[in-house]
Amino acid sequence: AQSVTQLGSHVSVSEGALVLLRCNYSSSVPPYLFWYVQYPNQGLQLLLKYTSAATLVKGINGFEAEFKKSETSFHLTKPSAHMSDAAEYFCAVSDTGRRALTFGSGTRLQVQP
Amino acid sequence: SQTIHQWPATLVQPVGSPLSLECTVEGTSNPNLYWYRQAAGRGLQLLFYSVGIGQISSEVPQNLSASRPQDRQFILSSKKLLLSDSGFYLCAWILTGGPGANVLTFGAGSRLTVL
C-alpha cells in the first residue's frame, strides 16, 4: 500500500526566508505525488503534482517540489516566504487501486513578520 | 467548468441525532466521488468512495454510511451521531481520464460539531 510521511507537524519561518516542507513516500509502483494547501475552514487546493514527467515540478504561488526516487522524497520548497503562505500543507500519493489519494498528516506553516 | 458543492457548510448536532451531508458535482459526468474526514489536528481519512451510481466502497468501519443516488450526487449519512463523528468533512471528485486524471478536486467542506 502507498503511504506518505510528513516530517514536522509545524514549521515556522520568517517572511522572506526559504520554505522547506518535507515529504517521504512509500509505494510499490511508480507513484503520482501531490501537494495540497488548506487555508482555515476551507477545502484543499492543489499546489502541484508529479506524474512521472519532469522530476522538478513547479506549482502555483511560487512553490516547487523535486521528486527524488533514490531518497523516496518529494519535498516542497519556496525561495521566499510570504505572509499569505501561512496555511496547512498536505503531501499525498495516489492509490491506483482505489483511484483515491492517501494523505500525510499535514504540516502547518507559520510565517513570522 | 467543473464545480463541486457541499452543504451545509456548518452543522451542530446533538449526540444521537441523524446526519445528512450532501455533495453535488457540475460540469462532468461519471466522476469518481469521495468523502474524506479531517479530525482536529489530523490528516485526511478516506471514508467512502464511489465509482458509479449505487456503488459505494467503505474504507473504515464506523457510524456513517454513504449513498450515490445520482451520477453527480454523493450523500453522507448517519442514523445516530457520536461525539467522535465531529470533524471537517470533505467531498472530492476525480476525473478518470484526460489531463486532470488522478487529481482530486475538493469541495469547501462541511464542519460538523456533535455535542
Contacts between the chains, C-beta under 8 A, distances in Angstrom:
chain1	res1	chain2	res2	distance
A	32	B	102	5.2
A	34	B	103	7.3
A	34	B	104	7.7
A	36	B	106	7.9
A	41	B	88	7.9
A	41	B	109	7.2
A	41	B	111	6.9
A	42	B	108	6.1
A	42	B	109	6.8
A	43	B	90	5.7
A	43	B	106	3.7
A	43	B	107	5.4
A	43	B	108	4.8
A	43	B	109	5.0
A	44	B	44	7.8
A	44	B	90	7.0
A	44	B	104	7.7
A	44	B	106	4.6
A	45	B	106	7.6
A	46	B	103	6.0
A	46	B	104	7.8
A	46	B	105	7.5
A	49	B	102	7.6
A	49	B	103	6.2
A	51	B	102	7.0
A	90	B	43	6.6
A	90	B	44	6.9
A	92	B	104	7.7
A	94	B	102	5.4
A	98	B	46	7.5
A	98	B	49	6.0
A	98	B	57	7.1
A	99	B	32	5.2
A	99	B	49	7.4
A	99	B	51	7.2
A	99	B	94	6.2
A	99	B	96	7.1
A	99	B	102	7.6
A	100	B	32	7.9
A	100	B	34	5.9
A	100	B	46	5.5
A	100	B	49	5.5
A	100	B	94	7.7
A	100	B	104	7.6
A	101	B	104	5.3
A	102	B	46	7.5
A	103	B	36	7.9
A	103	B	43	4.8
A	103	B	44	4.3
A	104	B	43	5.8
A	105	B	42	6.4
A	105	B	43	4.0
A	106	B	42	7.8
A	106	B	43	5.2
